[in-house]
Amino acid sequence: MGCAPSKPEVSDFSESQRKQASSVSALSVDATDRSRTQEALQDEAQTQAAQQETPVMQKVKGILQDLLLSGSEGPEACDEATKVLLGALGNAAADAVSLSACCGQPGVAVLITAQGAGANALLQQQLVQRGGSTSAGWFTVQRTLPQALYRTAATDAEAQALPEDWKLLYQEGGLRTFMAVPVTGQDGLLGVVGLASKRHSAFMEYWWELLLSIVCTGLVRVLRTPIMSQLVELLVRLQDTRSSSGFVTMLLQAAGPLLSSFTNLTLGVKLGLLSQTRSTFCCCMQSTTAAPAMSAGCGSRCMQVRSWLLWGGGTEAPLRRSISDGSSIAITAAAEDDFTLLRINADNTLLLDALERQAPRSVRNTVSYLEGVSEPAHDVFVEEDDVVSSIVVVPLLVNTQHFGGLYVTHEQPWSEGPGFAKAKQLLVGLGALLQRQLGQHVAGQPARPGWICLSATAGAAPGLSRQRRVLAHRVHSTPLPAIHGEQ
């Protein structure tokens, strides 16, 4: 009998394949599980890190985000920054916040804004800070810039050793502990942020200096702008002037280019100074032509004028009767003071309206405005050759008294767009700083019966057309229509 054919031995091979496949599958599953486990561990670690994040870093992130969200520039951006800081740090011991800007001159800093306890007293008495006697000025005179300045005082005797601005906050705001940190950029010291607390020995926690140093990086954008550097330089130069006429001259020469560079618009600037009786005001503007020399043959066409204007009365220069029955007088300042004065009746003016409302008044389109009112304000056009299509008047109050106003004019109508909003924003900020500057300037001249004393020559002004006389110098007592703030 034949032998049955033998079957191929495949069972061992099949078992080997199964084991190998099982091993490969197990390795694949292990790798996937390990990857998922690692991802889960990373997610858990991040979650725990977020949950364990210190309140300090949370505050830092919140402050920096709020600072970045602000689209403002100039003084308003500084004001918003101090509000953000006080709001974020108020519960952690800060009762007042200040922000100063530095101009590169050793020993010179400008207090731009302050919020909280004692802020009003500080803003009224401190603007340009000189020397190392103030907290911000102290940083400007250090050879090696320190990370912080810290002082605390529990008694009046201890307070005598404080910097001048902190001593004022101690007296007026009841503040006891103070800390200042520099804001630095690529060009060096840009400014100083200060904190003050009513608690004795506050800000002792280790994280305060770290928090402020990080927050200061967010303030670099606020302080390192061309508009801030130009504004600080202007305020320092105004502080250095010794005469009121020099103050006006410098303001008129610098304010227009300053605003124009910020807005990319050609803007004109005038300064209105209200008389003590509030019946007239002087409109100061840059001179466009040389003053005519006075001679004995001038007769009634020119006269020597010595006028004490503002804050003290005295004999005012007579009104010029050749322009709209005595509504204004043209006065050309002395040769060294390159500006001209027009004395105008104050009733029915944008200036008086702005002062009474304590808010800016504007006419965005003078053509529409003149068509919409029967009695236009007679300070919209003040000269025969005025080309004014839009105007903004920001009131200036010194020690709560009506002082005057800052006029900004443009040759084109202002629409509700970024240009108008930007110009008005900066103008309001500049007006607030000028109020403080003027207050200190006036206070620094206690012996002078008037804010401006000028020896001047007034010549006959060119004849105005009947239409322009009516528009520019109408004299009546009709109250301003509400449209002044809406056009």
C-alpha positions as CSV (number, residue, x, y, z in Angstrom):
1,M,0.0,0.0,0.0
2,G,1.2,3.4,-0.7
3,C,2.0,5.8,2.0
4,A,-0.4,8.7,2.5
5,P,1.1,12.0,1.5
6,S,2.3,14.1,4.4
7,K,0.6,17.5,5.1
8,P,2.7,20.6,5.2
9,E,3.6,21.7,8.7
10,V,2.1,25.1,8.8
11,S,0.8,25.2,12.4
12,D,4.1,26.5,13.9
13,F,4.5,29.2,11.3
14,S,0.9,30.4,11.8
15,E,1.4,30.6,15.5
16,S,4.6,32.5,15.1
17,Q,2.9,35.0,12.9
18,R,0.1,35.5,15.4
19,K,2.6,36.1,18.2
20,Q,4.5,38.6,16.1
21,A,1.4,40.4,15.0
22,S,0.2,40.5,18.6
23,S,3.5,41.9,19.8
24,V,3.5,44.6,17.1
25,S,-0.1,45.5,18.0
26,A,0.8,45.7,21.6
27,L,3.7,48.0,20.9
28,S,1.5,50.3,18.8
29,V,-1.1,50.5,21.5
30,D,1.6,51.2,24.1
31,A,3.0,54.0,22.0
32,T,-0.4,55.6,21.4
33,D,-1.3,55.3,25.1
34,R,2.0,56.9,26.1
35,S,1.5,59.8,23.6
36,R,-2.0,60.3,25.0
37,T,-0.8,60.1,28.5
38,Q,1.9,62.6,27.8
39,E,-0.6,65.0,26.3
40,A,-2.9,64.6,29.2
41,L,-0.1,65.2,31.6
42,Q,0.9,68.4,29.8
43,D,-2.6,69.6,29.7
44,E,-3.0,68.9,33.4
45,A,0.3,70.7,34.1
46,Q,-0.8,73.8,32.2
47,T,-4.2,73.7,33.9
48,Q,-2.5,73.5,37.3
49,A,-0.1,76.3,36.4
50,A,-3.0,78.5,35.3
51,Q,-4.8,77.7,38.5
52,Q,-1.7,78.3,40.6
53,E,-0.8,81.6,38.8
54,T,-0.1,84.2,41.4
55,P,-2.5,87.1,41.8
56,V,0.5,89.3,41.0
57,M,0.9,88.0,37.5
58,Q,-2.9,88.1,37.0
59,K,-2.8,91.8,37.9
60,V,0.2,92.4,35.6
61,K,-1.6,90.7,32.7
62,G,-4.8,92.6,33.3
63,I,-3.0,96.0,33.6
64,L,-0.9,95.4,30.4
65,Q,-4.0,94.4,28.5
66,D,-5.9,97.5,29.5
67,L,-3.0,99.7,28.6
68,L,-2.7,98.1,25.2
69,L,-6.5,98.5,24.6
70,S,-6.2,102.3,25.0
71,G,-6.1,104.0,21.6
72,S,-5.4,107.5,23.0
73,E,-2.2,109.5,22.7
74,G,-0.6,112.3,24.6
75,P,-2.0,113.6,27.9
76,E,-5.2,111.6,27.6
77,A,-3.3,108.3,27.3
78,C,-1.3,109.2,30.4
79,D,-4.5,110.0,32.3
80,E,-6.1,106.7,31.2
81,A,-3.0,104.8,32.3
82,T,-3.0,106.2,35.8
83,K,-6.7,105.4,36.1
84,V,-6.0,101.8,35.0
85,L,-3.2,101.5,37.6
86,L,-5.3,102.9,40.5
87,G,-8.2,100.7,39.6
88,A,-6.1,97.6,39.5
89,L,-3.9,98.3,42.5
90,G,-6.3,100.2,44.7
91,N,-7.3,97.1,46.7
92,A,-3.7,96.2,47.2
93,A,-2.7,99.3,49.1
94,A,-2.4,102.0,46.4
95,D,-4.4,105.1,47.2
96,A,-2.8,107.5,44.7
97,V,-1.0,107.1,41.4
98,S,1.1,109.7,39.4
99,L,2.9,109.7,36.1
100,S,5.7,112.1,35.2
101,A,7.5,112.5,31.9
102,C,11.2,113.4,31.5
103,C,12.6,115.6,28.9
104,G,16.3,114.6,28.9
105,Q,17.4,117.5,31.0
106,P,19.0,116.5,34.3
107,G,16.8,117.5,37.2
108,V,13.8,118.3,35.1
109,A,10.5,116.3,35.0
110,V,6.9,117.2,34.2
111,L,4.0,115.8,36.3
112,I,1.5,114.9,33.5
113,T,-1.3,113.4,35.6
114,A,-2.2,112.0,39.0
115,Q,-5.2,110.1,40.4
116,G,-6.4,109.4,43.9
117,A,-5.9,110.9,47.3
118,G,-4.2,114.3,47.3
119,A,-4.1,114.3,43.5
120,N,-5.8,117.7,43.0
121,A,-3.4,119.5,45.4
122,L,-0.4,117.9,43.7
123,L,-1.6,118.8,40.2
124,Q,-2.2,122.4,41.3
125,Q,1.2,122.9,42.8
126,Q,3.4,120.6,40.9
127,L,3.9,120.7,37.1
128,V,7.5,121.2,36.1
129,Q,9.6,119.5,38.8
130,R,13.2,120.7,39.0
131,G,16.2,119.3,40.9
132,G,16.4,116.2,42.9
133,S,14.0,117.5,45.5
134,T,11.0,115.7,43.9
135,S,10.6,112.0,43.4
136,A,10.7,112.1,39.6
137,G,13.5,114.7,39.6
138,W,15.5,112.5,41.9
139,F,15.8,109.8,39.2
140,T,17.0,112.3,36.6
141,V,20.1,113.2,38.6
142,Q,21.2,109.7,39.4
143,R,24.4,108.5,37.6
144,T,23.2,104.9,37.8
145,L,19.5,104.5,37.5
146,P,18.0,102.7,40.5
147,Q,15.2,100.2,40.3
148,A,12.9,102.1,42.7
149,L,12.7,104.8,45.3
150,Y,10.9,104.0,48.6
151,R,10.0,106.1,51.6
152,T,7.6,105.9,54.5
153,A,6.7,108.4,57.2
154,A,4.6,107.9,60.3
155,T,5.1,111.4,61.9
156,D,5.4,115.0,60.7
157,A,9.1,114.9,61.7
158,E,9.7,111.9,59.5
159,A,7.7,113.6,56.6
160,Q,10.2,116.4,56.5
161,A,12.7,114.1,54.9
162,L,10.3,113.2,52.0
163,P,10.7,114.5,48.5
164,E,8.7,117.7,48.0
165,D,5.8,116.1,46.0
166,W,5.5,113.3,48.6
167,K,5.6,115.7,51.4
168,L,2.6,117.5,49.8
169,L,0.7,114.2,49.5
170,Y,1.5,113.5,53.1
171,Q,0.0,116.8,54.2
172,E,-2.9,117.1,51.8
173,G,-3.9,113.5,51.2
174,G,-3.0,111.7,54.4
175,L,-0.6,109.4,52.6
176,R,2.2,107.7,54.5
177,T,4.1,105.4,52.2
178,F,5.5,106.2,48.7
179,M,7.2,104.2,45.9
180,A,8.4,105.3,42.5
181,V,9.7,103.3,39.6
182,P,11.4,104.6,36.4
183,V,10.0,104.0,33.0
184,T,12.9,103.4,30.6
185,G,13.3,102.9,26.9
186,Q,16.1,102.6,24.4
187,D,16.8,106.3,24.8
188,G,17.0,106.1,28.6
189,L,14.7,107.6,31.2
190,L,11.2,108.4,29.8
191,G,9.3,109.0,33.0
192,V,8.5,107.9,36.5
193,V,5.4,106.2,37.9
194,G,4.6,106.8,41.5
195,L,2.4,105.0,44.0
196,A,1.3,106.3,47.5
197,S,-0.6,104.6,50.3
198,K,-2.3,105.7,53.5
199,R,-0.8,102.7,55.2
200,H,2.5,103.0,57.0
201,S,5.1,100.6,55.7
202,A,3.0,99.6,52.7
203,F,4.5,98.1,49.5
204,M,6.9,95.9,51.5
205,E,5.9,92.7,49.8
206,Y,8.6,91.3,47.5
207,W,6.4,91.4,44.4
208,W,5.6,95.1,44.3
209,E,8.9,96.1,42.7
210,L,8.6,93.3,40.2
211,L,5.0,94.2,39.4
212,L,5.8,97.8,38.8
213,S,8.9,97.1,36.7
214,I,6.8,94.9,34.4
215,V,3.9,97.3,34.2
216,C,6.3,100.1,33.3
217,T,7.0,98.3,30.0
218,G,3.4,99.0,29.1
219,L,3.9,102.7,29.8
220,V,6.8,103.0,27.3
221,R,4.3,103.2,24.5
222,V,2.4,106.0,26.3
223,L,5.5,108.2,27.0
224,R,7.7,107.5,24.0
225,T,5.8,109.4,21.4
226,P,6.8,112.5,19.5
227,I,3.8,114.4,20.8
228,M,4.7,113.8,24.4
229,S,8.3,114.8,23.9
230,Q,7.3,118.0,22.1
231,L,4.6,118.8,24.8
232,V,7.0,118.3,27.7
233,E,9.6,120.5,26.0
234,L,7.0,123.2,25.5
235,L,5.9,123.1,29.1
236,V,9.5,123.3,30.3
237,R,10.2,126.3,28.1
238,L,7.0,128.1,29.3
239,Q,8.0,127.5,32.8
240,D,11.3,129.2,32.1
241,T,9.7,132.4,30.9
242,R,9.7,135.3,33.3
243,S,7.3,137.7,31.6
244,S,3.6,137.2,30.7
245,S,4.1,138.6,27.3
246,G,7.0,136.2,26.7
247,F,4.7,133.4,27.9
248,V,2.1,134.3,25.3
249,T,4.6,134.7,22.5
250,M,6.1,131.3,23.1
251,L,2.7,129.6,23.4
252,L,1.5,131.1,20.1
253,Q,4.7,130.2,18.3
254,A,4.8,126.6,19.5
255,A,1.2,125.4,20.0
256,G,0.3,125.6,16.3
257,P,3.2,123.5,15.0
258,L,2.7,121.1,17.9
259,L,-1.0,120.5,17.1
260,S,-0.3,120.4,13.3
261,S,2.4,117.8,13.6
262,F,0.0,115.6,15.7
263,T,-3.0,115.9,13.4
264,N,-1.4,116.5,10.0
265,L,-3.6,119.5,9.6
266,T,-2.7,123.2,9.2
267,L,-4.1,124.7,12.4
268,G,-4.0,128.2,13.8
269,V,-3.8,129.0,17.5
270,K,-5.0,132.1,19.4
271,L,-5.2,132.8,23.1
272,G,-8.2,134.6,24.6
273,L,-7.6,136.4,27.9
274,L,-10.8,137.5,29.8
275,S,-10.7,140.8,31.6
276,Q,-11.5,140.9,35.4
277,T,-14.9,142.5,34.7
278,R,-15.7,139.7,32.2
279,S,-17.0,142.4,29.9
280,T,-14.1,142.2,27.4
281,F,-11.3,139.8,26.4
282,C,-8.1,140.2,24.6
283,C,-7.5,137.9,21.6
284,C,-3.8,137.2,21.3
285,M,-2.5,136.1,17.9
286,Q,0.8,135.9,16.1
287,S,1.7,139.1,14.2
288,T,1.7,138.7,10.5
289,T,3.1,142.1,9.6
290,A,5.6,144.4,11.3
291,A,4.1,147.0,13.6
292,P,4.1,150.6,12.1
293,A,6.4,152.9,13.9
294,M,4.7,155.6,15.9
295,S,5.4,159.2,15.0
296,A,4.2,162.6,16.1
297,G,2.3,163.0,12.9
298,C,0.1,160.0,13.5
299,G,-2.6,162.1,15.1
300,S,-5.7,160.2,16.1
301,R,-4.7,157.2,13.9
302,C,-2.3,155.8,16.5
303,M,-1.7,156.2,20.2
304,Q,0.6,155.0,22.9
305,V,-1.2,152.3,25.0
306,R,-0.1,151.1,28.3
307,S,-2.6,148.5,29.3
308,W,-2.8,146.5,32.5
309,L,-4.8,143.5,31.4
310,L,-6.3,140.8,33.7
311,W,-6.1,140.1,37.4
312,G,-5.8,143.5,38.9
313,G,-7.8,146.1,37.0
314,G,-6.0,149.3,36.3
315,T,-6.9,151.6,33.5
316,E,-7.8,149.6,30.4
317,A,-6.9,150.8,26.9
318,P,-9.9,152.6,25.3
319,L,-11.9,150.6,22.8
320,R,-11.3,151.4,19.2
321,R,-14.4,153.1,17.9
322,S,-13.5,152.8,14.3
323,I,-14.5,149.1,14.2
324,S,-18.2,148.3,14.7
325,D,-18.8,151.2,17.2
326,G,-16.2,150.4,19.7
327,S,-16.2,146.6,19.9
328,S,-12.4,146.0,19.7
329,I,-9.0,147.6,19.8
330,A,-5.9,146.4,18.0
331,I,-2.7,146.5,20.0
332,T,0.6,145.5,18.6
333,A,3.0,144.2,21.2
334,A,6.5,145.3,21.7
335,A,9.1,144.3,19.2
336,E,10.5,141.5,21.3
337,D,7.0,140.0,21.7
338,D,5.8,138.8,18.3
339,F,2.0,138.9,18.8
340,T,-0.9,141.2,18.4
341,L,-3.9,141.8,20.7
342,L,-7.5,142.5,19.8
343,R,-9.7,143.6,22.6
344,I,-13.2,142.4,22.0
345,N,-16.5,142.6,23.9
346,A,-17.0,139.3,25.6
347,D,-20.8,138.9,25.4
348,N,-22.0,136.5,22.8
349,T,-18.7,134.8,22.3
350,L,-17.7,131.1,22.1
351,L,-15.1,132.0,24.8
352,L,-17.6,133.1,27.4
353,D,-19.9,130.2,26.6
354,A,-17.1,127.7,27.0
355,L,-16.0,129.2,30.3
356,E,-19.6,129.2,31.7
357,R,-20.1,125.6,30.6
358,Q,-16.5,124.6,31.6
359,A,-16.4,122.6,28.4
360,P,-15.0,123.0,24.9
361,R,-17.2,124.8,22.3
362,S,-16.8,124.1,18.6
363,V,-18.1,125.1,15.2
364,R,-17.3,122.4,12.7
365,N,-18.5,124.3,9.7
366,T,-18.8,128.1,9.9
367,V,-20.8,128.3,6.7
368,S,-23.5,126.0,8.1
369,Y,-23.3,127.8,11.4
370,L,-23.8,131.3,10.0
371,E,-26.8,130.0,8.0
372,G,-28.3,128.4,11.1
373,V,-28.2,131.3,13.6
374,S,-29.4,134.9,13.5
375,E,-26.8,136.3,15.9
376,P,-23.4,134.5,15.4
377,A,-20.7,134.7,18.0
378,H,-18.4,137.5,17.2
379,D,-15.2,135.7,18.1
380,V,-15.5,133.3,15.2
381,F,-14.0,135.9,12.9
382,V,-11.8,138.5,14.5
383,E,-9.8,139.9,11.6
384,E,-10.8,141.0,8.1
385,D,-8.6,138.3,6.4
386,D,-9.6,135.5,8.7
387,V,-10.1,132.2,6.8
388,V,-11.9,130.1,9.4
389,S,-14.0,127.2,8.4
390,S,-13.9,125.4,11.8
391,I,-13.0,126.4,15.3
392,V,-12.6,124.9,18.7
393,V,-12.4,126.9,22.0
394,V,-11.1,125.2,25.1
395,P,-11.8,127.1,28.4
396,L,-8.9,128.0,30.7
397,L,-9.8,128.3,34.4
398,V,-7.1,129.3,36.9
399,N,-7.8,128.6,40.6
400,T,-11.5,128.1,39.6
401,Q,-11.6,131.6,38.1
402,H,-12.4,132.3,34.5
403,F,-9.1,133.1,32.9
404,G,-9.5,132.7,29.1
405,G,-9.5,130.1,26.4
406,L,-7.4,128.5,23.7
407,Y,-8.6,128.9,20.2
408,V,-7.7,126.4,17.4
409,T,-8.9,127.2,13.9
410,H,-8.8,125.3,10.6
411,E,-9.2,126.5,7.0
412,Q,-11.4,123.5,6.2
413,P,-14.7,122.3,7.8
414,W,-14.1,119.5,10.4
415,S,-16.2,116.4,9.8
416,E,-17.0,113.8,12.4
417,G,-13.9,111.9,11.7
418,P,-10.6,110.8,13.3
419,G,-8.9,114.1,12.4
420,F,-11.4,116.3,14.4
421,A,-11.5,113.8,17.3
422,K,-7.7,113.6,17.4
423,A,-7.2,117.3,17.4
424,K,-9.9,118.0,20.0
425,Q,-8.5,115.2,22.2
426,L,-5.0,116.7,22.2
427,L,-6.4,120.3,22.6
428,V,-8.3,119.4,25.7
429,G,-5.3,117.7,27.2
430,L,-3.1,120.7,26.3
431,G,-5.7,123.0,27.8
432,A,-5.7,121.1,31.1
433,L,-1.9,121.3,31.3
434,L,-2.0,125.0,30.4
435,Q,-4.4,125.7,33.2
436,R,-1.9,124.4,35.7
437,Q,0.9,126.2,34.0
438,L,-0.9,129.5,34.0
439,G,-1.9,129.1,37.6
440,Q,1.7,128.7,38.6
441,H,2.8,131.5,36.4
442,V,0.3,133.9,37.9
443,A,1.1,132.8,41.4
444,G,4.8,133.4,40.7
445,Q,4.1,137.1,40.1
446,P,2.4,138.3,43.3
447,A,3.8,141.8,43.1
448,R,2.4,142.5,39.6
449,P,-1.1,144.1,39.6
450,G,-1.8,142.7,36.1
451,W,-1.0,139.5,34.4
452,I,0.0,141.3,31.2
453,C,1.7,144.7,31.2
454,L,2.6,145.9,27.7
455,S,3.8,149.1,26.3
456,A,2.4,149.1,22.7
457,T,1.5,151.1,19.7
458,A,-1.9,150.8,18.2
459,G,-2.5,152.0,14.7
460,A,-5.7,152.3,12.8
461,A,-6.9,148.9,11.6
462,P,-7.8,148.5,7.9
463,G,-11.5,149.1,7.3
464,L,-13.7,146.0,7.5
465,S,-16.5,145.4,5.1
466,R,-19.9,145.9,6.5
467,Q,-20.6,142.2,6.3
468,R,-17.4,141.2,8.0
469,R,-17.8,143.8,10.7
470,V,-21.2,142.4,11.6
471,L,-19.9,138.8,11.7
472,A,-16.7,139.6,13.5
473,H,-17.7,142.4,15.9
474,R,-21.4,142.4,16.5
475,V,-22.2,143.8,19.9
476,H,-25.4,142.6,21.7
477,S,-26.5,140.6,24.7
478,T,-28.4,137.8,23.0
479,P,-27.4,134.5,24.7
480,L,-25.5,131.9,22.6
481,P,-27.7,129.4,20.8
482,A,-27.2,125.7,21.6
483,I,-26.0,125.1,18.0
484,H,-22.5,126.3,19.0
485,G,-21.6,123.0,20.4
486,E,-23.3,121.0,17.6
487,Q,-22.2,122.5,14.3
